Amino acid sequence: MSALFDKFLIPIAVGLVVTVLTAAAGWLYRRRRTTPTPPRVLRRFSLLGTTGADGTPLHYETTRAPGSVVTRRVGSLSQRFELTDVPLGDGTYAAEPLDHL
């Protein structure tokens, strides 16, 4: 009886305990990480310091979050802008230039 217990029952019991602990840790990890992400919103940004052919500011529409950096071609040069959550009077948000020419 002791040999049966040592050779078969102890490894089976240890395996079950490890399996239960692994499943519980995975469940807790998934439960903690499933915080709902905010819905992506399409926003229109005014690229500050730029003007189009008609004299109005250039605009950029995206679902990227504020704080993101985007690259746009302004004239013949590429210019980087940081998207902000600062609303402007015309209903757009400010995109501040990072590359000062």
Secondary structure, 3 states (H helix, E strand, C coil): CHHHHHHHHHHHHHHHHHHHHHHHHHHHHHHHHCCCCCCCCCEEEEECCCCCCCCCCCEEEECCCCCCEEEEEECCEEEEEEEEEEECCCCCEEEEECCCC
